[in-house]
Structures are given as C-alpha cells and as structure tokens.
Amino acid sequence: MPKSGRHEPKQIVYLIGAGATQAEVDHLGARPVNLLMKDNDTGEGLSTRILRRSGVPARPFLIEDKGVDIEKLVSLLAASGVAKHTDLAEKMRRLYFDEVRRGLTAARVMSAPQLSIGLLEMHKDMPFRRNVETLTGILTTNHDGLLQIAFRLFVEVSG
C-alpha cells in the first residue's frame, strides 16, 4: 500500500461471452428469448433451432443430456475439407448469426444494451476508476454486436 494509505486500483480486462448476451435479454427483454445453446424453460436453444433450420437431424450429433454444441459442430464440419460439410458449416454460421439477431430484436435489446452500457458508465466514474478498478480492455466471444452498439451509444451520449 502506498504511503498515502490509498491502494492502487486494479487493472481489469473483462471477458464477455454468450452469458452476457443472455443477461441483456433477461434484464431488459420485452419477452423471454433463449439465446443459449441448450433448450431450457424459455424455449429451444440456438443449437436446436439452427439444426432444424439447416435441415440436419440432430440425432447423429446429440450427446444425451448435453444437447448439441453447435459451435463445435460448425468447427468440425468446416475443418473436414469435404465440400458438402464446409458448405453446411457456412450455412450454420449464417443461421447462428440470424438466430441471435432475431432473438435480440424480439427481446428489444438490440437498440439499447443497458448492461453493456452500464459497464462502460461504471468505468467512466472517476472515484470508481481511482479507488476500485480501471478498465484496461474488453475481450468478447460474442457474435451479436451488442458491445459495439454499447460503445457507439456510450460515445454519443458521453461525447
């Protein structure tokens, strides 16, 4: 601890994944939407919807009690080197993006991702930055663009 009795704020990097997108929907959503891979009480998961829309039966890819990990399936198909599999992988990628976008639009969070904006606002607060933590970076595994929307809205409002 420095002589002043004050400690230095933590340097923080956030890793934001699919759970953050579902949290936006659960927090703000006008209606329940399941944007997770697995089916749940809210409805079918992304994997089930993508397989159905792509015309692929889930059974060959299903692990009992675990469902289908569509991201792994797409990666395996794309890496196969077989044209019909790589084409299917590309189709599933497009369907994945479409399903997430459709769900976010239906839940009405696409135009105002409040949790993402709140994260940015929290780190703009000078006492928080000085005493608690400073935002060093944000990494994301999301494909939905909510963080980009939050940054754009945050800059417009804060600018």
TIRO-2110 file (N, C-alpha, C; in Angstrom, 1 decimal):
// TIRO-2110
0.9, -1.2, 0.0, N, 1, A
0.0, 0.0, 0.0, CA, 1, A
0.9, 1.2, 0.0, C, 1, A
0.6, 2.2, -0.8, N, 2, A
1.4, 3.4, -0.9, CA, 2, A
1.3, 4.2, 0.5, C, 2, A
2.3, 5.1, 0.7, N, 3, A
2.3, 5.9, 1.9, CA, 3, A
1.1, 6.6, 2.2, C, 3, A
0.3, 7.0, 1.2, N, 4, A
-0.9, 7.8, 1.5, CA, 4, A
-2.0, 7.0, 2.1, C, 4, A
-1.8, 5.7, 2.2, N, 5, A
-2.9, 4.8, 2.7, CA, 5, A
-3.9, 4.4, 1.7, C, 5, A
-3.7, 4.9, 0.5, N, 6, A
-4.6, 4.5, -0.6, CA, 6, A
-4.0, 3.4, -1.4, C, 6, A
-4.8, 2.5, -1.9, N, 7, A
-4.3, 1.4, -2.7, CA, 7, A
-4.5, 1.8, -4.2, C, 7, A
-3.7, 1.2, -5.0, N, 8, A
-3.9, 1.4, -6.5, CA, 8, A
-5.1, 0.6, -7.0, C, 8, A
-5.8, 1.2, -7.9, N, 9, A
-7.0, 0.5, -8.5, CA, 9, A
-6.5, -0.7, -9.3, C, 9, A
-7.3, -1.8, -9.4, N, 10, A
-7.0, -2.9, -10.2, CA, 10, A
-7.1, -2.6, -11.6, C, 10, A
-6.2, -3.2, -12.4, N, 11, A
-6.3, -3.0, -13.9, CA, 11, A
-7.1, -4.2, -14.3, C, 11, A
-8.3, -4.0, -14.9, N, 12, A
-9.3, -5.0, -15.2, CA, 12, A
-9.4, -5.2, -16.7, C, 12, A
-9.5, -6.5, -17.2, N, 13, A
-9.9, -6.8, -18.5, CA, 13, A
-11.1, -7.7, -18.4, C, 13, A
-12.2, -7.4, -19.0, N, 14, A
-13.4, -8.2, -19.0, CA, 14, A
-13.4, -9.2, -20.2, C, 14, A
-13.9, -10.4, -19.9, N, 15, A
-14.1, -11.4, -21.0, CA, 15, A
-15.6, -11.6, -21.0, C, 15, A
-16.2, -11.2, -22.1, N, 16, A
-17.7, -11.2, -22.3, CA, 16, A
-18.0, -12.3, -23.3, C, 16, A
-18.9, -13.2, -22.8, N, 17, A
-19.3, -14.3, -23.7, CA, 17, A
-20.8, -14.3, -23.8, C, 17, A
-21.3, -15.5, -24.3, N, 18, A
-22.7, -15.6, -24.6, CA, 18, A
-23.6, -15.4, -23.3, C, 18, A
-23.1, -15.7, -22.2, N, 19, A
-23.9, -15.4, -21.0, CA, 19, A
-24.2, -13.9, -20.8, C, 19, A
-23.3, -13.1, -21.3, N, 20, A
-23.6, -11.6, -21.2, CA, 20, A
-24.8, -11.2, -22.1, C, 20, A
-24.8, -11.9, -23.3, N, 21, A
-25.9, -11.6, -24.2, CA, 21, A
-27.2, -12.1, -23.6, C, 21, A
-27.3, -13.3, -23.0, N, 22, A
-28.5, -13.8, -22.4, CA, 22, A
-28.8, -12.9, -21.2, C, 22, A
-27.9, -12.4, -20.5, N, 23, A
-28.1, -11.5, -19.3, CA, 23, A
-28.8, -10.2, -19.8, C, 23, A
-28.4, -9.7, -21.0, N, 24, A
-29.1, -8.5, -21.5, CA, 24, A
-30.5, -8.8, -21.8, C, 24, A
-30.8, -10.0, -22.4, N, 25, A
-32.2, -10.4, -22.7, CA, 25, A
-33.0, -10.6, -21.4, C, 25, A
-32.4, -11.2, -20.4, N, 26, A
-33.1, -11.5, -19.2, CA, 26, A
-33.3, -10.2, -18.4, C, 26, A
-32.4, -9.3, -18.5, N, 27, A
-32.5, -8.0, -17.7, CA, 27, A
-33.5, -7.1, -18.4, C, 27, A
-33.5, -6.9, -19.7, N, 28, A
-34.2, -5.9, -20.4, CA, 28, A
-35.3, -6.4, -21.3, C, 28, A
-35.2, -7.7, -21.6, N, 29, A
-36.1, -8.3, -22.7, CA, 29, A
-37.5, -8.0, -22.5, C, 29, A
-38.2, -7.6, -23.6, N, 30, A
-39.6, -7.4, -23.6, CA, 30, A
-40.4, -8.8, -23.5, C, 30, A
-39.7, -9.8, -24.0, N, 31, A
-40.3, -11.1, -23.9, CA, 31, A
-39.1, -12.1, -23.8, C, 31, A
-39.4, -13.3, -23.2, N, 32, A
-38.3, -14.3, -22.9, CA, 32, A
-37.8, -14.8, -24.3, C, 32, A
-36.5, -14.9, -24.4, N, 33, A
-35.9, -15.5, -25.6, CA, 33, A
-34.7, -16.3, -25.1, C, 33, A
-34.5, -17.5, -25.6, N, 34, A
-33.4, -18.3, -25.2, CA, 34, A
-32.3, -18.2, -26.3, C, 34, A
-31.2, -17.5, -25.9, N, 35, A
-30.1, -17.4, -26.8, CA, 35, A
-28.9, -18.3, -26.4, C, 35, A
-29.1, -19.2, -25.5, N, 36, A
-28.1, -20.1, -25.1, CA, 36, A
-28.2, -21.3, -26.0, C, 36, A
-27.1, -22.2, -26.0, N, 37, A
-27.1, -23.3, -26.9, CA, 37, A
-28.2, -24.4, -26.5, C, 37, A
-28.4, -24.6, -25.3, N, 38, A
-29.3, -25.7, -24.9, CA, 38, A
-30.7, -25.2, -24.7, C, 38, A
-31.7, -26.1, -24.9, N, 39, A
-33.1, -25.9, -24.7, CA, 39, A
-33.2, -25.6, -23.2, C, 39, A
-34.2, -24.8, -22.8, N, 40, A
-34.5, -24.5, -21.4, CA, 40, A
-35.9, -24.1, -21.2, C, 40, A
-36.3, -23.7, -20.1, N, 41, A
-37.7, -23.3, -19.8, CA, 41, A
-38.2, -22.2, -20.7, C, 41, A
-37.3, -21.3, -21.2, N, 42, A
-37.7, -20.2, -22.1, CA, 42, A
-38.0, -20.7, -23.5, C, 42, A
-37.4, -21.9, -23.9, N, 43, A
-37.7, -22.4, -25.2, CA, 43, A
-36.5, -23.1, -25.8, C, 43, A
-36.6, -23.4, -27.0, N, 44, A
-35.5, -24.1, -27.7, CA, 44, A
-34.2, -23.3, -27.7, C, 44, A
-33.1, -24.0, -27.6, N, 45, A
-31.8, -23.3, -27.6, CA, 45, A
-31.4, -23.0, -29.1, C, 45, A
-30.3, -22.3, -29.2, N, 46, A
-29.8, -22.0, -30.5, CA, 46, A
-29.5, -23.2, -31.3, C, 46, A
-28.9, -24.2, -30.7, N, 47, A
-28.5, -25.4, -31.4, CA, 47, A
-29.7, -26.1, -32.1, C, 47, A
-30.7, -26.3, -31.3, N, 48, A
-31.9, -27.0, -31.8, CA, 48, A
-32.5, -26.2, -33.0, C, 48, A
-32.6, -24.8, -32.8, N, 49, A
-33.2, -24.0, -33.9, CA, 49, A
-32.3, -24.0, -35.2, C, 49, A
-31.0, -24.0, -35.0, N, 50, A
-30.1, -24.0, -36.2, CA, 50, A
-30.2, -25.3, -36.9, C, 50, A
-30.1, -26.4, -36.2, N, 51, A
-30.2, -27.7, -36.8, CA, 51, A
-31.5, -27.9, -37.6, C, 51, A
-32.6, -27.5, -37.0, N, 52, A
-33.9, -27.6, -37.6, CA, 52, A
-33.9, -26.7, -38.9, C, 52, A
-33.5, -25.5, -38.8, N, 53, A
-33.5, -24.6, -40.0, CA, 53, A
-32.5, -25.0, -41.1, C, 53, A
-31.5, -25.8, -40.7, N, 54, A
-30.5, -26.2, -41.7, CA, 54, A
-30.9, -27.5, -42.3, C, 54, A
-31.9, -28.2, -41.8, N, 55, A
-32.4, -29.4, -42.3, CA, 55, A
-31.6, -30.6, -41.9, C, 55, A
-30.8, -30.5, -40.9, N, 56, A
-29.9, -31.6, -40.4, CA, 56, A
-30.6, -32.2, -39.2, C, 56, A
-30.7, -33.5, -39.2, N, 57, A
-31.3, -34.2, -38.0, CA, 57, A
-30.3, -34.1, -36.8, C, 57, A
-30.7, -33.8, -35.7, N, 58, A
-29.8, -33.6, -34.5, CA, 58, A
-29.3, -34.9, -34.0, C, 58, A
-30.0, -36.0, -34.2, N, 59, A
-29.7, -37.3, -33.6, CA, 59, A
-28.2, -37.7, -33.8, C, 59, A
-27.6, -37.6, -35.0, N, 60, A
-26.2, -38.1, -35.1, CA, 60, A
-25.2, -37.3, -34.3, C, 60, A
-25.6, -36.0, -33.9, N, 61, A
-24.7, -35.2, -33.2, CA, 61, A
-25.0, -35.0, -31.8, C, 61, A
-26.1, -35.6, -31.3, N, 62, A
-26.6, -35.4, -30.0, CA, 62, A
-25.8, -36.3, -28.9, C, 62, A
-25.4, -35.6, -27.9, N, 63, A
-24.8, -36.3, -26.7, CA, 63, A
-25.9, -36.3, -25.7, C, 63, A
-26.4, -37.4, -25.3, N, 64, A
-27.5, -37.5, -24.3, CA, 64, A
-27.2, -36.6, -23.1, C, 64, A
-28.2, -35.9, -22.7, N, 65, A
-28.2, -35.0, -21.5, CA, 65, A
-27.3, -33.8, -21.7, C, 65, A
-26.7, -33.6, -22.8, N, 66, A
-25.8, -32.5, -23.1, CA, 66, A
-26.2, -31.6, -24.3, C, 66, A
-27.1, -32.2, -25.1, N, 67, A
-27.5, -31.5, -26.3, CA, 67, A
-26.4, -31.5, -27.4, C, 67, A
-26.5, -30.5, -28.3, N, 68, A
-25.6, -30.4, -29.4, CA, 68, A
-24.9, -29.0, -29.2, C, 68, A
-23.5, -29.1, -29.2, N, 69, A
-22.7, -27.8, -29.2, CA, 69, A
-22.5, -27.4, -30.6, C, 69, A
-23.4, -26.5, -31.1, N, 70, A
-23.4, -26.1, -32.5, CA, 70, A
-22.1, -25.5, -32.9, C, 70, A
-21.4, -24.8, -32.0, N, 71, A
-20.2, -24.1, -32.3, CA, 71, A
-19.1, -25.2, -32.6, C, 71, A
-19.0, -26.2, -31.8, N, 72, A
-18.1, -27.3, -32.1, CA, 72, A
-18.4, -28.0, -33.4, C, 72, A
-19.7, -28.3, -33.6, N, 73, A
-20.1, -28.9, -34.8, CA, 73, A
-19.7, -28.1, -36.1, C, 73, A
-20.0, -26.8, -36.0, N, 74, A
-19.6, -26.0, -37.2, CA, 74, A
-18.1, -26.1, -37.4, C, 74, A
-17.3, -26.0, -36.3, N, 75, A
-15.8, -26.1, -36.4, CA, 75, A
-15.4, -27.4, -37.0, C, 75, A
-16.0, -28.5, -36.6, N, 76, A
-15.6, -29.8, -37.1, CA, 76, A
-16.0, -29.9, -38.6, C, 76, A
-17.2, -29.5, -39.0, N, 77, A
-17.6, -29.5, -40.4, CA, 77, A
-16.7, -28.7, -41.2, C, 77, A
-16.4, -27.5, -40.8, N, 78, A
-15.5, -26.6, -41.5, CA, 78, A
-14.1, -27.1, -41.7, C, 78, A
-13.6, -27.8, -40.7, N, 79, A
-12.2, -28.4, -40.8, CA, 79, A
-12.2, -29.7, -41.6, C, 79, A
-13.3, -30.2, -42.0, N, 80, A
-13.3, -31.5, -42.6, CA, 80, A
-12.6, -31.6, -43.9, C, 80, A
-12.7, -30.5, -44.7, N, 81, A
-12.1, -30.5, -46.0, CA, 81, A
-13.0, -31.0, -47.0, C, 81, A
-14.2, -31.5, -46.6, N, 82, A
-15.2, -32.0, -47.5, CA, 82, A
-16.2, -30.9, -47.9, C, 82, A
-16.3, -30.7, -49.2, N, 83, A
-17.1, -29.5, -49.7, CA, 83, A
-18.5, -29.5, -49.1, C, 83, A
-19.2, -30.6, -49.1, N, 84, A
-20.6, -30.5, -48.6, CA, 84, A
-20.6, -30.2, -47.1, C, 84, A
-19.6, -30.6, -46.4, N, 85, A
-19.5, -30.3, -44.9, CA, 85, A
-19.1, -28.8, -44.7, C, 85, A
-18.2, -28.3, -45.5, N, 86, A
-17.8, -26.9, -45.3, CA, 86, A
-19.0, -26.0, -45.7, C, 86, A
-19.7, -26.4, -46.8, N, 87, A
-20.9, -25.6, -47.2, CA, 87, A
-21.9, -25.6, -46.1, C, 87, A
-22.1, -26.8, -45.4, N, 88, A
-23.1, -26.9, -44.3, CA, 88, A
-22.6, -26.0, -43.1, C, 88, A
-21.3, -26.0, -42.9, N, 89, A
-20.8, -25.2, -41.8, CA, 89, A
-21.1, -23.7, -42.0, C, 89, A
-20.9, -23.3, -43.3, N, 90, A
-21.1, -21.9, -43.6, CA, 90, A
-22.6, -21.5, -43.5, C, 90, A
-23.5, -22.5, -43.9, N, 91, A
-24.9, -22.2, -43.7, CA, 91, A
-25.3, -22.1, -42.3, C, 91, A
-24.7, -23.0, -41.4, N, 92, A
-25.0, -23.0, -40.0, CA, 92, A
-24.5, -21.7, -39.4, C, 92, A
-23.3, -21.2, -39.8, N, 93, A
-22.8, -19.9, -39.3, CA, 93, A
-23.8, -18.8, -39.5, C, 93, A
-24.3, -18.7, -40.8, N, 94, A
-25.3, -17.7, -41.1, CA, 94, A
-26.5, -17.8, -40.3, C, 94, A
-27.0, -19.1, -40.1, N, 95, A
-28.2, -19.3, -39.3, CA, 95, A
-28.0, -18.9, -37.9, C, 95, A
-26.8, -19.2, -37.3, N, 96, A
-26.4, -18.8, -36.0, CA, 96, A
-26.6, -17.3, -35.8, C, 96, A
-25.9, -16.6, -36.7, N, 97, A
-26.0, -15.1, -36.6, CA, 97, A
-27.4, -14.6, -36.7, C, 97, A
-28.2, -15.2, -37.7, N, 98, A
-29.6, -14.8, -37.9, CA, 98, A
-30.4, -15.1, -36.6, C, 98, A
-30.2, -16.3, -36.0, N, 99, A
-31.0, -16.6, -34.8, CA, 99, A
-30.7, -15.7, -33.6, C, 99, A
-29.4, -15.3, -33.4, N, 100, A
-29.1, -14.4, -32.4, CA, 100, A
-29.7, -13.0, -32.6, C, 100, A
-29.5, -12.6, -33.9, N, 101, A
-30.1, -11.2, -34.2, CA, 101, A
-31.6, -11.2, -34.1, C, 101, A
-32.2, -12.3, -34.5, N, 102, A
-33.7, -12.4, -34.4, CA, 102, A
-34.1, -12.4, -33.0, C, 102, A
-33.4, -13.1, -32.1, N, 103, A
-33.8, -13.2, -30.7, CA, 103, A
-33.6, -11.8, -30.0, C, 103, A
-32.5, -11.1, -30.3, N, 104, A
-32.2, -9.8, -29.7, CA, 104, A
-33.2, -8.8, -30.2, C, 104, A
-33.6, -8.9, -31.4, N, 105, A
-34.6, -8.0, -31.9, CA, 105, A
-36.0, -8.2, -31.3, C, 105, A
-36.3, -9.5, -31.1, N, 106, A
-37.6, -9.9, -30.5, CA, 106, A
-37.6, -9.4, -29.0, C, 106, A
-36.5, -9.5, -28.4, N, 107, A
-36.4, -9.1, -27.0, CA, 107, A
-36.3, -7.6, -26.8, C, 107, A
-36.1, -6.9, -27.9, N, 108, A
-35.9, -5.5, -27.9, CA, 108, A
-34.7, -5.0, -27.1, C, 108, A
-33.6, -5.7, -27.2, N, 109, A
-32.4, -5.2, -26.6, CA, 109, A
-31.3, -4.7, -27.6, C, 109, A
-31.6, -4.9, -28.8, N, 110, A
-30.6, -4.5, -29.8, CA, 110, A
-30.3, -3.0, -29.8, C, 110, A
-31.2, -2.2, -29.6, N, 111, A
-31.0, -0.8, -29.7, CA, 111, A
-30.5, -0.2, -28.4, C, 111, A
-30.5, -0.9, -27.3, N, 112, A
-30.1, -0.3, -26.0, CA, 112, A
-29.6, -1.4, -25.1, C, 112, A
-28.4, -1.9, -25.3, N, 113, A
-27.9, -3.0, -24.4, CA, 113, A
-27.4, -2.3, -23.1, C, 113, A
-28.4, -2.2, -22.1, N, 114, A
-28.2, -1.5, -20.9, CA, 114, A
-27.1, -2.0, -20.0, C, 114, A
-26.9, -3.3, -19.9, N, 115, A
-25.8, -3.9, -19.1, CA, 115, A
-24.5, -3.5, -19.6, C, 115, A
-24.3, -3.6, -20.9, N, 116, A
-23.0, -3.3, -21.6, CA, 116, A
-22.7, -1.8, -21.4, C, 116, A
-23.8, -1.0, -21.6, N, 117, A
-23.6, 0.5, -21.4, CA, 117, A
-23.3, 0.8, -19.9, C, 117, A
-24.0, 0.1, -19.0, N, 118, A
-23.7, 0.3, -17.6, CA, 118, A
-22.3, -0.1, -17.2, C, 118, A
-21.7, -1.1, -17.8, N, 119, A
-20.3, -1.4, -17.6, CA, 119, A
-19.4, -0.3, -18.0, C, 119, A
-19.7, 0.3, -19.1, N, 120, A
-18.9, 1.5, -19.6, CA, 120, A
-19.0, 2.7, -18.7, C, 120, A
-20.3, 2.9, -18.3, N, 121, A
-20.6, 4.1, -17.4, CA, 121, A
-19.9, 3.9, -16.1, C, 121, A
-19.9, 2.7, -15.5, N, 122, A
-19.3, 2.5, -14.3, CA, 122, A
-17.8, 2.8, -14.3, C, 122, A
-17.1, 2.5, -15.4, N, 123, A
-15.7, 2.8, -15.5, CA, 123, A
-15.4, 4.2, -16.0, C, 123, A
-16.4, 5.0, -16.3, N, 124, A
-16.2, 6.4, -16.5, CA, 124, A
-16.2, 7.2, -15.2, C, 124, A
-16.8, 6.6, -14.2, N, 125, A
-16.9, 7.3, -12.9, CA, 125, A
-15.5, 7.5, -12.3, C, 125, A
-15.1, 8.7, -12.1, N, 126, A
-13.7, 8.9, -11.6, CA, 126, A
-13.4, 8.3, -10.3, C, 126, A
-14.2, 8.5, -9.2, N, 127, A
-13.9, 7.9, -8.0, CA, 127, A
-13.8, 6.3, -8.1, C, 127, A
-14.6, 5.7, -8.9, N, 128, A
-14.6, 4.3, -9.1, CA, 128, A
-13.2, 3.9, -9.8, C, 128, A
-12.9, 4.7, -10.8, N, 129, A
-11.6, 4.4, -11.5, CA, 129, A
-10.4, 4.6, -10.6, C, 129, A
-10.5, 5.6, -9.8, N, 130, A
-9.3, 6.0, -8.9, CA, 130, A
-9.2, 5.0, -7.7, C, 130, A
-10.3, 4.5, -7.2, N, 131, A
-10.3, 3.7, -6.0, CA, 131, A
-10.5, 2.2, -6.2, C, 131, A
-11.2, 1.8, -7.2, N, 132, A
-11.6, 0.4, -7.4, CA, 132, A
-10.9, -0.3, -8.5, C, 132, A
-11.2, 0.1, -9.8, N, 133, A
-10.6, -0.5, -10.9, CA, 133, A
-10.6, 0.4, -12.1, C, 133, A
-9.7, 0.2, -13.0, N, 134, A
-9.7, 0.9, -14.3, CA, 134, A
-9.8, -0.2, -15.4, C, 134, A
-10.6, 0.1, -16.4, N, 135, A
-10.9, -0.8, -17.5, CA, 135, A
-9.7, -0.7, -18.4, C, 135, A
-9.0, -1.9, -18.5, N, 136, A
-7.9, -2.0, -19.4, CA, 136, A
-8.2, -2.5, -20.8, C, 136, A
-9.3, -3.4, -20.8, N, 137, A
-9.7, -3.9, -22.1, CA, 137, A
-10.9, -4.8, -21.9, C, 137, A
-11.5, -5.1, -23.1, N, 138, A
-12.7, -5.9, -23.1, CA, 138, A
-12.5, -6.9, -24.3, C, 138, A
-12.5, -8.2, -23.9, N, 139, A
-12.5, -9.3, -24.9, CA, 139, A
-13.8, -9.9, -25.0, C, 139, A
-14.2, -10.3, -26.2, N, 140, A
-15.6, -10.8, -26.4, CA, 140, A
-15.5, -12.0, -27.3, C, 140, A
-16.3, -13.0, -27.0, N, 141, A
-16.5, -14.2, -27.8, CA, 141, A
-17.9, -14.1, -28.5, C, 141, A
-18.6, -13.0, -28.3, N, 142, A
-19.9, -12.8, -28.8, CA, 142, A
-19.9, -12.5, -30.3, C, 142, A
-21.0, -12.9, -31.0, N, 143, A
-21.1, -12.6, -32.4, CA, 143, A
-22.2, -11.7, -32.7, C, 143, A
-22.8, -11.1, -31.7, N, 144, A
-24.0, -10.3, -31.9, CA, 144, A
-23.9, -8.8, -32.0, C, 144, A
-22.7, -8.3, -31.7, N, 145, A
-22.5, -6.8, -31.8, CA, 145, A
-23.1, -6.0, -30.7, C, 145, A
-23.6, -6.5, -29.6, N, 146, A
-24.1, -5.7, -28.6, CA, 146, A
-23.1, -4.8, -28.0, C, 146, A
-21.9, -5.2, -27.8, N, 147, A
-20.8, -4.4, -27.3, CA, 147, A
-20.5, -3.3, -28.2, C, 147, A
-20.5, -3.5, -29.5, N, 148, A
-20.2, -2.4, -30.4, CA, 148, A
-21.3, -1.4, -30.4, C, 148, A
-22.6, -1.8, -30.2, N, 149, A
-23.7, -0.9, -30.1, CA, 149, A
-23.5, -0.1, -28.8, C, 149, A
-23.2, -0.8, -27.7, N, 150, A
-23.0, -0.1, -26.5, CA, 150, A
-21.9, 1.0, -26.6, C, 150, A
-20.8, 0.6, -27.2, N, 151, A
-19.7, 1.6, -27.3, CA, 151, A
-20.2, 2.8, -28.1, C, 151, A
-20.9, 2.6, -29.3, N, 152, A
-21.3, 3.7, -30.1, CA, 152, A
-22.3, 4.6, -29.3, C, 152, A
-23.3, 4.0, -28.6, N, 153, A
-24.2, 4.8, -27.9, CA, 153, A
-23.5, 5.5, -26.7, C, 153, A
-22.6, 4.8, -26.1, N, 154, A
-21.9, 5.4, -24.9, CA, 154, A
-21.1, 6.7, -25.4, C, 154, A
-20.4, 6.5, -26.5, N, 155, A
-19.6, 7.7, -27.0, CA, 155, A
-20.6, 8.8, -27.4, C, 155, A
-21.7, 8.5, -28.1, N, 156, A
-22.6, 9.5, -28.5, CA, 156, A
-23.2, 10.3, -27.3, C, 156, A
-23.5, 9.6, -26.2, N, 157, A
-24.1, 10.2, -25.0, CA, 157, A
-23.1, 10.9, -24.2, C, 157, A
-21.9, 10.3, -24.1, N, 158, A
-20.8, 10.8, -23.2, CA, 158, A
-20.0, 11.9, -23.9, C, 158, A
-19.9, 11.8, -25.3, N, 159, A
-19.0, 12.6, -26.1, CA, 159, A
-19.3, 14.1, -25.8, C, 159, A
END
